[in-house]
Amino acid sequence: MNKTLATILMVGFVILMTAGFSFAEYAMGGGESFPYFQLGCLIIGGLIMISLKNKFQKIYATEVAGAFALYTLYIALFTSPVMEAVKNWIN
């Protein structure tokens, strides 16, 4: 039961982080410059992390959640709308 609950919580966390990424990128750049490739990478990375959590029992759910949160941040940093925002903020 504990393994199933941890997997369900991880799936929920991955879905919420991916939805947050999608909303933020759409709000910043609009529909014409939406980063579909980065969204695909984020979804595949989430699936890989969930499968690793499911396969290896000694990995804590909080560790996987933290790793996925950092992965989402790194993916978001290298999208076009974020780069434009950083350029505008620096200038």
QUITA-V348278 format. One line per field, one symbol per residue. ss: DSSP state (h for helix, s for strand, l for the rest). psi: psi as a letter, one per 30 degrees, with the letter a starting at -180 (. if undefined). burial: b if it has 16 or more other ideal C-beta (glycine too) atoms within 10 Angstrom, else e. A space follows every 10 residues. Layout:
ss=???
psi=???
burial=???
This chain:
ss=lhhhhhhhhh hhhhhhhhhh hhhhhhhhhl lllllhhhhh hhhhhhhhhh hhhhhlllll hhhhhhhhhh hhhhhhhllh hhhhhhhhhh l
psi=eeeeeeeeee eeeeeeeeee eeeeeeeefa ffhkieeeee eeeeeeeeee eeeeejffkl eeeeeeeeee eeeeeefhle eeeeeeeeee .
burial=eeeeebbeeb eebbeebbee beeebeebbe eeebbeebbe ebeebbeebb eebbeeeeee beebbeebee bbeebbeebe bbeeeeeeee e
